[in-house]
Amino acid sequence: MTRLLARHAPAEDTDEGAEPLRMTRMEAWALRTAIGIFEALVRRMLVIMCAEHGPMAPLPEGTNLLFRIDECPPVPVIRRAAAADPDHAFRPPPAGQLPRDRSTDGLVSAEPLLKRLAALADVFAHGDLYLQAMSARLHAPLKPLLAPQPKAFTDPVLTPEQADNMQHLHEVAVQAQACDTS
């Protein structure tokens, strides 16, 4: 993953109008799968740690957290249907010079994945703030974790043993969020 990030990370001397970072669809799929698993794991670990720690001080006013601690976004995401743009698959990538070592076919933007990686890194850099945020979220009427196991934990890339461990962690976290931690 380090090599992948190094290859797609923007250089420090790039200007604002630089072309978007791109990666192959297969690389993007593999990275999206791994990030989905890590995000679900981090959410469950935050819930378990908060349940064990007990009540915490509220999050400082105006704190901006990059990582979403809820399973679902607060506002439903409405994607534009492909029917609205029937030629979406035939549009060329935006103008700009693409790397010579990769073909232009099947390249996708790496920007959303890099943002998700940055959000995960932010959790580890500012863990105390995320624990405070999760503690506050556990006291809210809507719980941060959904009762069904997340799709990332049932991905076929996981071995049966990994899937069992993920299922156990999920069950512990759902039980922990149901406990009154006040």
N, C-alpha and C positions, 0 to 999 in steps of 0.2 A: 504494500500500500504506500510505503514511503516513496518508492520509485515512481509510482503512479502520480502521487501528489507533486513530486518534484518536476515531473514531466509536464504537468498541467497547471502548476502554480504560476501566476503572472510574475514576470520579471519586475524588479523594482523600478526600472527605468521606462516602463511602458506608459504611454499617455492615455488620457481618458477615452479617446476615440479608437482605441485598439479593438481588434476583432474579438469576438467571444471565444473563450477557451472551448475546445472540442475534444471529444474522445469517441472511440468506436462504440457502437451499440452494445457489443458484448462486454466491453470494459464497464460501460455505464450500468448495465444490468447487474454485473457482479458486484460493483461498488454499491449500487442501490440496495441490493439484497443484504450485504454485510451491514450497511448503515441502518437498515430497518431492524435488523436483529439487535444491534448495539443500542439503538434508541429505546427499544422495548425493554431491554435489560436494565438500562440506566433508570428508566421510570420506575421499574419494580424495585430496584435497589434503593432509590430515594424513598419510596413508600415504606419499605421495611426499616430503613434507618430512622425515619421520622417516628414510626410506631415504637421503636425501641427507645428512642431518645426522649419522647414525651413532648409536651408543649414547648414552643420556642417563641422568641421575641418576633414581632411582626417584621416583615421585610421593609427596609428603609424606603421612604417615599421617593418615587421617581426612579427606582431601580429598573434598569432595562435588562431583561434576560433574553438571551438568544435562543435557548433551548425550550421548546414547548413541553411543559410537564404533563399536559393532558393528552390522552390518546386521540381525542378528536379535536379539530379546530373549533374555537368558540363560535365561529360563523360558518355555516355550510359552504363548502367549496362547490361552485357551479362551473363546470368545465364547458367550454364551447364545443358543441357537438360537431363531429366531422361532417355531418350533413350540411352544416352552415357554411363550410368551405370544402366542397367536394374535391378540389384540386390540391388540398394541403400536402399530400404525399408527393406531388410533382413539383413543388416549389424548390428552386435552388437555394442553397445556403446563402446567407447574406454575403455581399461582396467582401473580398479580402483574400489575402494569400493564405492558403492552407499549408500545413506542413508537407514536405515532399515525401516523407517516409510512410505516409498513410494515404490511401485512396480517399477521394471525396465522398464516395458512396457510404452511407450508413454512419456518418459522423453526427453526433448530437452535442448539445451544449453541456459542458461540465459545471457550469456556474451553480445550478441548484444543488448538485451533490457536494460541491466545495463549501457552500453555505451550511449544509447540514453537518458536514465534518467540523466546520468552525464552531457550530452550535454545540456539538458534542465536546469539543475541546474546551469550550467555555464552562461546561459543567464541571470539568475537572480543575479548571483554573479558579473557579469561584464556587466551590462546593457548598460552603456555608450559606451563601445566598440562595442556592437552589434548595437546600434543606429547609430554610425558612419559608420559601415559597411553597414547597410541597406540604409543609406543616400547616400553613394557612389554607391550602387547597383541601386538605383532609378534613378541615372543620367546615367547609362549604357544603351546601346541600347536595351538589352533584360531585360525585367522586371522580378522581383523575383517571382511574383505570377502568376499562370496560370489563364486565364479567367474562365474556367469551375470551378465549385465548387469542392473542394477536396472530395475524396471518404470518408474520415473520417467524413465529415459533413453530410453525408447521411446514416451513419451506423444505422442499425435498433435498436441498443441499446439506441439511443437518443429518448427522448420523442418528440412529434410533436412541443411542445413549444421550446425545446432546438434546434431542427433542424431549426425552423424559426429564432431563434436568431442567429444561426451560419450562415444561409443564409444572414441575414441582415449584420452581421459583414463582411462577405466575399464581399458583394456588396460595402460596404463602403471602404474596403481596396483596391479593384480593382480600384475604382474611385480615391482613394487617390494616387495610384501609377501612374495614368494617368496624374495627375496634374504636371505642371512644378514647382518644389520646389526651383528653383534657383532664 
